[in-house]
Amino acid sequence: MTQKTVVVEPTGEYAEIDTQLALDAIAGLLDADPEVRRRTAELVELEPERCAPPVLFALSEVLLDRGRPAEAAFWFHAAQVRARFDANRCTDPTAGSAVGVLAERFGGPINRFAFTDPERLRRTVVRAVLWDRATPHGYDHRWIALHGMGSFTGATGPLARPAAEWDAIARRTRAEYLDGLREALRSIPGQRG
C-alpha cells in the first residue's frame, strides 16, 4: 500500500495564522548540519518570546544534544506551559492534542535527565512558570488551532476565547502545571512533592 500525503490549505481565519518564523526556526533547529542547529539555537535564545512553543520544544533538543541539559529542561518546560496556555485559550478542544504530541516527541531524553534530581526539576519548572508570566507572548498564539479538527473541516467562528479571559486562563494553566509537577514529584520514591 502506497501512502499519499494530502496537503490541506487553511481557509478563513486559519489562513491568516502566521507560522513562517516558527517553521523556519524549527527547520534550522532540526537541520542535519550541527552548525545550522547551533546558529539557529543562538538566534532563538536571543528572542525566545517571539517563538511559538514548538520552536522552544525543538530548542530543548538542540541544547540537550549540545551538552546543556539544565537549559534544555528549562526550555522544554517553558514550551509546555506556553503550549498548554495556547491550547486552553483555543476554542477547538481537539487542537490541544498537539501539546501531547510535542511533549512525547521531545520529552523523553529531557525527562530522563530532569527526574534524576527532583529538586532541580522543581526549581526548573518554577523558573519556567515565572519566565512565562514575566515574558510577553510575541508570536501568533493561534498556531495551535491549525492542529485541531476545525482547521480541516473549515469551522468558522473565533479561534480563541475572548482576550478578556486570557489572564485567568494563563493563571489557571500555570497553577495546573505546578500541580502536575507536585503530583509527578510525589510519584518518585522518597519525595513529598
C-alpha positions in Angstrom: 0.0 0.0 0.0 1.4 3.4 -1.0 1.0 6.3 1.4 -0.1 9.5 -0.1 0.4 12.9 1.5 -2.5 15.3 1.3 -1.9 18.9 1.8 -4.9 20.8 3.2 -4.6 24.6 2.6 -6.1 26.6 5.5 -9.1 28.8 4.8 -10.7 31.7 6.5 -9.1 32.9 9.7 -6.9 29.8 9.7 -5.2 31.1 6.5 -4.2 34.3 8.4 -2.2 32.4 11.1 1.5 33.4 10.6 3.7 30.4 11.3 6.6 31.2 9.0 9.0 32.2 11.7 8.3 29.0 13.6 8.6 26.8 10.5 11.9 28.4 9.6 13.3 28.2 13.2 12.2 24.5 13.5 13.8 23.7 10.2 17.0 25.2 11.4 16.9 23.5 14.8 16.2 20.1 13.2 18.7 20.5 10.3 21.2 17.7 9.7 24.1 20.2 9.9 25.2 20.7 13.5 26.4 24.2 12.7 23.0 25.3 11.4 21.4 23.9 14.5 23.8 25.8 16.7 23.4 29.1 14.9 19.6 28.7 14.9 19.5 27.9 18.6 21.6 31.0 19.4 19.1 33.1 17.4 16.1 31.6 19.2 17.7 32.2 22.6 18.1 35.9 21.7 14.4 36.4 21.3 12.5 33.4 22.7 9.4 35.5 23.3 8.9 35.7 19.5 8.9 31.9 19.2 5.8 29.7 19.3 6.1 26.8 21.7 7.0 24.2 19.0 10.2 26.2 18.4 11.1 26.1 22.2 10.5 22.3 22.2 12.9 21.9 19.3 15.4 24.3 21.0 15.4 22.0 24.1 16.5 19.1 21.9 19.4 21.1 20.4 20.5 22.3 23.8 20.4 18.7 25.2 22.5 17.5 22.2 25.0 20.3 22.9 25.5 19.2 26.5 23.3 21.8 28.1 20.7 19.6 29.8 19.6 22.1 32.5 18.9 24.8 29.9 17.2 22.2 27.7 14.9 21.2 30.6 14.0 24.8 31.2 13.0 25.5 27.6 11.1 22.2 27.4 9.0 23.2 30.4 8.6 26.8 29.2 7.4 25.4 25.9 4.9 23.1 27.7 3.5 26.0 29.8 3.0 28.2 26.7 1.6 25.4 24.6 -0.9 24.5 27.3 -2.0 28.1 27.6 -2.4 28.4 23.8 -4.5 25.1 23.9 -6.6 26.4 26.8 -7.5 29.6 25.1 -8.2 27.9 21.7 -11.8 27.3 21.0 -11.2 24.0 19.3 -10.6 21.4 22.1 -9.1 18.9 19.6 -6.2 21.3 19.0 -4.8 20.6 22.5 -3.6 17.2 21.3 -0.6 19.0 19.7 0.8 19.6 23.2 1.0 15.9 24.0 2.5 15.1 20.6 5.2 17.7 21.1 5.9 16.6 24.7 6.2 13.0 23.5 8.4 13.9 20.6 10.9 16.0 22.7 10.3 15.0 26.3 11.9 11.5 26.7 15.6 12.4 27.0 14.8 15.6 28.9 12.6 13.9 31.4 15.3 11.2 31.9 17.7 14.0 32.9 15.2 16.1 34.8 13.9 13.3 37.1 17.4 12.4 38.2 17.3 15.4 40.6 13.7 16.1 41.8 14.7 19.4 43.5 16.4 20.7 40.4 13.3 19.7 38.4 11.1 21.6 40.8 13.3 24.7 40.5 13.4 24.4 36.7 9.6 24.2 36.4 9.0 27.1 38.8 11.6 29.1 36.8 9.8 28.3 33.6 6.4 29.3 35.0 7.9 32.6 36.3 9.5 33.2 32.9 6.2 32.6 31.2 4.4 35.0 33.5 7.0 37.8 33.0 7.7 37.4 29.3 5.4 38.6 26.5 4.0 36.1 24.0 5.2 37.7 20.8 4.0 35.0 18.4 0.7 34.1 16.8 -1.0 32.1 19.6 -3.4 30.7 17.0 -0.7 28.3 15.7 -2.3 25.6 17.8 -5.7 26.0 16.0 -4.0 24.6 12.9 -3.7 21.3 14.8 -7.3 20.9 15.6 -10.1 19.3 13.5 -11.6 22.8 12.9 -8.8 23.6 10.5 -9.6 20.6 8.4 -13.4 21.0 8.5 -13.4 24.7 7.8 -15.0 25.5 11.1 -16.0 29.2 11.5 -16.1 31.4 14.5 -13.4 32.8 16.7 -10.3 30.6 17.1 -9.6 31.8 20.6 -11.5 32.7 23.7 -12.1 36.4 24.3 -8.9 38.3 25.2 -10.6 39.4 28.4 -10.4 35.8 29.6 -6.7 35.2 28.9 -5.3 36.4 32.2 -7.5 34.0 34.1 -6.7 31.2 31.6 -3.0 31.8 32.0 -3.2 31.8 35.8 -5.2 28.5 35.7 -2.8 27.0 33.2 0.3 27.8 35.3 -1.4 26.6 38.5 -2.3 23.3 36.8 1.2 22.9 35.5 2.6 23.4 39.0 0.0 21.0 40.4 1.2 18.4 37.8 4.7 18.9 38.9 3.8 18.3 42.6 1.9 15.1 41.5 4.9 13.9 39.5 7.3 14.5 42.3 5.1 12.6 44.7 5.3 9.6 42.4 9.1 9.5 42.9 10.0 7.2 45.9 11.2 9.3 48.9 9.7 12.5 47.6 6.9 14.6 49.1 6.3 16.9 46.2 
